[in-house]
Structures are given as structure tokens and as C-alpha cells.
Amino acid sequence: MRFPQYWASAQTEILVDDRRFAIDIWRSSDDSQSAAVLAAREAAEAMRGRSPRAERPGCYGYGDHPLREEVLTRIQDERGREVAVISRNKMGCRVLNTHHALFVDIDYPTHHPSLLEQLKIKVDHWLGHPILPTLRNADEAVALERVMHLVRRHPDWQFRAYQTYGGMRVLLGHALFEPTDVTTLQIMDELAVDPLYRQLCIRQRCFRARLSPKPWRCGSPLAPGAFPRQSPNQREDFAKWLGQYQRRSAHRAVCRLIGIYGAGTVHPQLQAIVQLHDDATGVGEAWPLA
């Protein structure tokens, strides 16, 4: 997994359509803060005056470098090997990153509700009922059939399917998987996983599963600024936001278990990860999904 301990930035100027713009270049290091500073300065100098290479990271905003996210917890096994990291993404959500637990999220097609459906959504929100996209049942049936197709071919595996606000999350609990393994990529293709997530798993060398609600789904703005927050004002603003977000996201779930399929049992090395995920996402609670 690629979650460096140290980050640093250096400013440089780039040329875009014959105009100069000042930008910050971020680099990281696992060794020391000074090594991160040196890497940032070298990268800034190398880019000075150049036109940036066109990069299309897509809606996730993923590039070639490690994700610049705050590490909240590093989880080790009994041998002291890092098996998972809980980080905070740029939206402010907590994210579980694992090297061997194959999580995938399947997003359903965007549906634009009618005026009547919009009214129902507002009423559901006022009553505190789950607010879910219309046509979920049909989309869920398609996604679940993809899961069952794999179950029929691998009846001794274990597939855990969860309902999310905008789709389905699937966890293969019976075995350890590698993010870059051919079998892993084939499973992702068969489940119609977002290609950007597939690419992220390869680059970050891990799988990811969001643990806390998206801020706007519980009436909170996005986290202010970006990690690392270097000034006292930035840290104070973030602390205020975090308190508000935690209050508003309480009693909101990220996942709801649909079912467990296949005859396999949870792999011993994944039991703690599965329990952590289910507890953190509110799987056993009757809370609205967010």
C-alpha cells in the first residue's frame, strides 16, 4: 500500500497557452520530512516553465502518485506487517485501505427523478427514511446476478453483498487477493467495476472501502482545505468542520448487508477486517444510507 508518512510541497511556474501560472508540487517520502522536501523541490524545478502533460484522472482525481490522504490508523497483523490503513480522503470521509481484502463498489446508473419522485425524496428526508435512487430494485437485480454468476462458478467461495446509497459493495471474504493479480482483475471485470477504481487499486496496491458517509448526504459541506493542513487557521477550520461532520453523520450508515453467498467462510486473516468494516459502516443498524 502506498501511504507515505511525510509530505512536502514546493511552488513552481508552469506555462499554459503562453501564460504562466504558479502551482504547488507535492511529493512524499517514507524516510523523513527532509527527503519529502527535497523531492518536492526537485520535481518543482524539473517542471518549471514547462507545459503540464495532459492528465485525465477522471471523477476520482487519481493520478500516478500516492494519494495525499491523512493516515488515521495503521493496522498490523500479529507479525507486525501492515495489513490495512484507515485514511481520510479529500471529501473528509474515512476510508479503509486493505492489501488483501477484495472490496469493490458497483455504482448504478444515474437516475434523474421526476417531480413526484423529488417530492417523495424530500418527504423521506424529513421523516428520516432511507433516501435511495429510484429504480434501485432493477439495478440491484442486475448487479446481484453478476455476483451469482460468480457464485455458481465458484460455490466454495464467499461473496458478501452490501447495499450502498448509490449501488452495491461486494467483498470476497474467503481468501486473500492481490490488487494486481490476474484473477482479481477478472473478477472486477465480471462485476462491471468502475475502470478508474480498478486502476486505483493497481496504483495504490490496495483495495478501498469508504467507512463514513459522504458529507453532502448528511447536510455537511466538504472538508475545508487539503491535507496536510499546514497553518493554524487551516487546522482550526478543519477541526470545526470535523466536529460538525461527526455530529451530522452520526446515525447514518454506509452499507446494509444484502446477503452472504457461497459456502466459503471468512479467511482467518480477514476476520478482523470484515468486523471492522461492518461495525464502522453501520451494517447492523437501521439507519438511512449516506
Long-range contacts (C-beta under 8 A, 24 or more apart in sequence): 1-82, 1-85, 1-97, 1-99, 1-204, 1-205, 1-206, 2-66, 2-67, 2-203, 2-204, 2-205, 2-206, 3-66, 3-67, 3-69, 3-71, 3-74, 3-85, 3-87, 3-97, 4-28, 4-29, 4-30, 4-36, 4-66, 5-29, 5-30, 5-71, 6-30, 6-31, 6-32, 6-33, 6-35, 6-36, 7-36, 7-68, 7-227, 7-228, 8-33, 8-36, 8-37, 8-39, 8-40, 9-40, 10-37, 10-40, 10-41, 10-43, 10-44, 10-45, 11-44, 12-44, 12-45, 12-47, 12-48, 13-48, 13-49, 14-47, 14-48, 14-49, 14-50, 14-51, 14-52, 15-49, 15-50, 15-51, 16-51, 16-52, 20-49, 26-65, 26-68, 27-65, 28-65, 28-66, 28-68, 57-196, 58-196, 59-196, 60-196, 60-197, 60-200, 61-90, 62-196, 62-199, 62-200, 62-203, 64-203, 66-204, 67-204, 68-226, 68-227, 68-228, 69-95, 69-227, 70-227, 70-228, 75-272, 75-273, 75-276, 77-269, 83-269, 83-273, 84-273, 84-276, 85-206, 86-211, 88-223, 88-227, 89-210, 90-222, 90-223, 90-226, 90-227, 91-214, 91-215, 91-222, 91-223, 92-215, 92-220, 92-222, 92-223, 92-241, 92-242, 92-245, 93-210, 93-211, 93-212, 93-213, 93-214, 93-215, 94-210, 94-211, 94-212, 94-280, 95-208, 95-209, 95-210, 95-211, 96-208, 96-209, 96-210, 96-211, 96-273, 96-276, 96-277, 96-280, 97-204, 97-206, 97-207, 97-208, 98-206, 98-207, 98-208, 98-209, 98-273, 99-178, 99-179, 99-205, 99-206, 99-207, 100-176, 100-177, 100-178, 100-269, 100-270, 101-171, 101-172, 101-173, 101-176, 101-177, 101-207, 101-270, 101-273, 101-274, 101-277, 102-171, 102-172, 102-177, 102-184, 102-187, 102-207, 103-169, 103-170, 103-171, 103-207, 103-208, 103-209, 103-277, 104-169, 104-170, 104-187, 104-188, 104-191, 104-193, 104-197, 104-207, 105-164, 105-167, 105-168, 105-169, 105-193, 105-194, 105-197, 105-209, 105-210, 106-143, 106-146, 106-167, 106-168, 106-169, 106-170, 106-191, 106-192, 106-193, 107-166, 107-167, 107-194, 108-133, 108-135, 108-136, 108-139, 108-140, 108-143, 108-166, 108-167, 108-168, 109-139, 111-135, 128-288, 129-288, 130-288, 130-289, 131-165, 131-217, 131-288, 131-289, 132-165, 132-289, 133-165, 133-166, 139-167, 140-168, 140-258, 143-167, 143-168, 143-191, 143-192, 144-168, 144-258, 146-190, 146-191, 146-192, 147-191, 147-261, 148-261, 149-190, 150-187, 150-190, 150-191, 151-261, 151-262, 154-262, 155-262, 155-263, 156-262, 156-263, 156-264, 157-262, 157-264, 158-260, 158-261, 158-262, 158-263, 158-264, 158-265, 158-266, 159-260, 159-261, 159-262, 160-257, 160-260, 160-261, 160-274, 161-257, 161-258, 161-259, 161-260, 161-261, 162-255, 162-256, 162-257, 162-258, 162-281, 162-283, 163-255, 163-256, 163-257, 163-258, 163-289, 164-254, 164-255, 164-289, 165-214, 165-217, 165-254, 165-289, 165-290, 168-258, 169-209, 169-255, 171-209, 171-274, 171-277, 173-264, 173-265, 173-266, 173-267, 173-270, 173-274, 174-262, 174-264, 174-265, 174-266, 174-267, 175-264, 175-267, 176-267, 176-269, 176-270, 177-207, 179-204, 179-205, 179-206, 179-207, 180-205, 209-277, 209-281, 210-254, 211-254, 211-277, 211-280, 211-281, 212-249, 212-254, 212-280, 213-249, 213-252, 213-253, 213-254, 213-290, 214-290, 215-245, 215-248, 215-249, 217-252, 217-290, 218-245, 218-248, 218-249, 218-252, 218-290, 219-248, 220-244, 220-245, 220-248, 220-249, 249-290, 251-285, 251-287, 251-288, 252-282, 252-287, 252-288, 252-289, 252-290, 253-281, 253-282, 253-283, 253-285, 253-287, 253-288, 253-289, 253-290, 254-280, 254-281, 254-282, 254-289, 254-290, 255-281, 255-282, 255-283, 255-289, 256-283, 256-289, 257-283
